[in-house]
Amino acid sequence: MIWIAQLTDTHLNGGESGARFERIAAWLERFTPPVDAIVLTGDLVEVGELGDGAEVYTAMAERLASIAPAIAVPGNCDDPEALAAAFLVPGFGVAPLGANTVLVVGDAVAVIGLDSSIPGQFEGRLSAETLGWLETALAALPAGMSVILAMHHPPVALGHPAVDGFRLENPDSLAAVVRKEPRIVGILVGHTHGATVAAFAGKPVIVGPGIHSAMTLPQEPPTTPPSLIDFAVQPGVALHRIDGDTITTHFRSVAG
């Protein structure tokens, strides 16, 4: 079996978000045995506030490399080119396409990272080139290998009006691939800053908890002062256990 840690929505900006990321990294560093891989599902850096974020991506990749092999996909706040350059993943026979890449974990699991970002927009889309590359990557994997898809934007509505309008714009195109690929055991996403589980094309969609903050539902008791973003919530991480065609997820928050 394989254990994968999912980190998402760090929004590193030179402020408190860096300390929250380090809290998660230090916590994972104490695992015995260590996790087998780390997946980062987007919005890692506040690009613009920190230039293109190249140095920050590199520092983040180096920090996580001491813990486990890591793969990252861009979100709407990221620079895909700078992110891809920092999180280089050795090829397994199919070359990366921009920020689309594959991390093979042991001989049992492959994580396929997909770039769903659209420059300058909050919503996401998988381009025709990305979808074609995904099919090529799946065809290159061994028949018995379990597959995890990772991207930033959820392909389904999650019942949160503030973010449902900014989810993946072309979910049907992805669903067509997922439905015909039995090796896919789950889809890891970010974007909504809240641990959530849904279903898509017969597979679980797992939203990782935000490291930077949490996004509250409108019906929850209001924060003080009232805000959609709750910065008081501890940073969180999702731990995924993959055993054959089964994925089991544990959510954890990490106090300072």
Long-range contacts (C-beta under 8 A, 24 or more apart in sequence): 1-108, 1-241, 1-242, 1-243, 2-36, 2-37, 2-105, 2-106, 2-108, 2-109, 2-146, 2-241, 2-242, 2-243, 3-35, 3-36, 3-239, 3-240, 3-241, 3-242, 4-35, 4-36, 4-37, 4-38, 4-39, 4-105, 4-109, 4-111, 4-148, 4-239, 4-240, 4-242, 5-35, 5-37, 5-38, 5-39, 5-68, 5-237, 5-238, 5-239, 5-240, 6-38, 6-39, 6-40, 6-41, 6-150, 6-188, 6-206, 6-208, 6-237, 6-238, 6-239, 6-240, 7-38, 7-39, 7-40, 7-41, 7-208, 7-211, 7-237, 8-40, 8-41, 8-42, 8-43, 8-152, 8-189, 8-190, 8-191, 8-207, 8-208, 8-209, 8-210, 8-211, 8-238, 9-41, 9-42, 9-43, 9-75, 9-190, 9-191, 9-193, 9-208, 9-210, 9-211, 9-212, 9-213, 10-40, 10-43, 10-44, 10-45, 10-60, 10-211, 10-212, 11-43, 11-44, 11-45, 11-46, 11-77, 11-211, 11-212, 11-213, 12-44, 12-45, 12-46, 12-50, 12-53, 12-56, 12-60, 13-45, 13-46, 13-49, 13-50, 14-49, 14-50, 16-231, 17-211, 17-212, 19-256, 20-211, 20-212, 20-235, 21-60, 21-211, 21-235, 22-63, 23-235, 23-254, 23-256, 24-211, 24-235, 24-237, 24-254, 25-63, 25-64, 25-67, 27-237, 27-254, 28-67, 28-68, 28-237, 29-66, 29-67, 34-67, 34-68, 35-67, 35-68, 35-239, 36-68, 36-69, 36-105, 36-106, 36-109, 37-68, 37-69, 37-70, 37-71, 37-103, 37-105, 37-109, 37-111, 38-64, 38-67, 38-68, 38-69, 38-70, 38-71, 39-70, 39-71, 39-72, 39-103, 39-111, 39-113, 39-148, 39-150, 39-188, 40-64, 40-70, 40-71, 40-72, 40-73, 40-87, 41-73, 41-75, 41-150, 41-151, 41-152, 41-188, 41-189, 41-190, 41-191, 41-208, 42-72, 42-73, 42-74, 42-75, 42-76, 42-77, 42-78, 42-116, 42-117, 42-151, 42-152, 42-153, 42-190, 42-191, 43-75, 43-76, 43-77, 43-78, 43-152, 43-190, 43-191, 43-212, 44-72, 44-74, 44-75, 44-77, 44-78, 44-83, 45-77, 45-78, 45-79, 45-83, 46-77, 47-77, 47-78, 47-79, 47-82, 52-79, 52-81, 52-82, 53-78, 53-79, 53-82, 53-83, 54-79, 54-82, 54-85, 54-86, 57-82, 57-83, 57-85, 57-86, 57-87, 58-86, 60-86, 61-86, 61-87, 69-103, 69-105, 70-103, 71-101, 71-102, 71-103, 71-111, 71-113, 71-150, 72-113, 73-99, 73-113, 73-114, 73-115, 73-116, 73-150, 73-151, 73-152, 74-99, 74-115, 74-117, 74-152, 75-117, 75-152, 75-153, 75-190, 75-191, 76-117, 76-118, 76-121, 76-122, 76-123, 76-124, 76-152, 76-153, 76-166, 76-191, 78-117, 80-115, 80-117, 92-140, 92-141, 93-140, 94-133, 94-136, 94-137, 94-140, 97-129, 97-130, 97-133, 100-130, 100-133, 100-134, 100-137, 102-137, 102-141, 104-145, 107-142, 107-145, 108-145, 108-146, 108-242, 109-145, 109-146, 109-147, 109-148, 109-242, 110-141, 110-145, 110-146, 110-147, 110-148, 111-147, 111-148, 111-149, 111-150, 112-137, 112-138, 112-147, 112-148, 112-149, 112-150, 113-150, 113-151, 114-149, 114-150, 114-151, 115-151, 116-151, 116-152, 116-153, 116-168, 117-152, 117-153, 122-166, 123-153, 123-165, 123-166, 123-167, 123-168, 123-169, 124-151, 124-152, 124-153, 124-166, 124-167, 124-168, 124-169, 124-191, 125-168, 125-169, 125-170, 126-151, 126-168, 126-170, 126-173, 126-174, 131-173, 131-174, 131-177, 134-177, 135-177, 138-177, 138-181, 138-183, 141-183, 143-183, 145-183, 146-183, 146-185, 146-242, 146-244, 146-245, 147-181, 147-183, 147-184, 147-185, 148-184, 148-185, 148-186, 148-187, 148-188, 148-240, 148-242, 148-247, 149-178, 149-184, 149-186, 149-187, 149-188, 150-187, 150-188, 150-189, 151-187, 151-188, 151-189, 152-189, 152-190, 152-191, 153-189, 153-191, 154-189, 154-191, 154-192, 154-198, 154-205, 154-207, 155-187, 155-189, 155-200, 155-205, 156-198, 156-199, 156-200, 156-205, 158-192, 158-196, 158-198, 158-207, 159-217, 160-192, 160-194, 160-215, 160-217, 160-218, 161-218, 162-215, 162-218, 162-228, 163-191, 163-192, 163-215, 166-191, 167-191, 171-200, 174-200, 174-201, 175-200, 175-201, 178-202, 178-203, 182-245, 183-245, 185-242, 185-245, 185-246, 185-247, 186-240, 186-242, 186-247, 188-238, 188-240, 193-229, 195-236, 195-238, 195-251, 197-249, 204-247, 206-238, 206-240, 206-247, 206-249, 208-236, 208-237, 208-238, 209-235, 209-236, 209-237, 209-238, 209-251, 209-253, 210-235, 210-236, 211-235, 211-236, 211-237
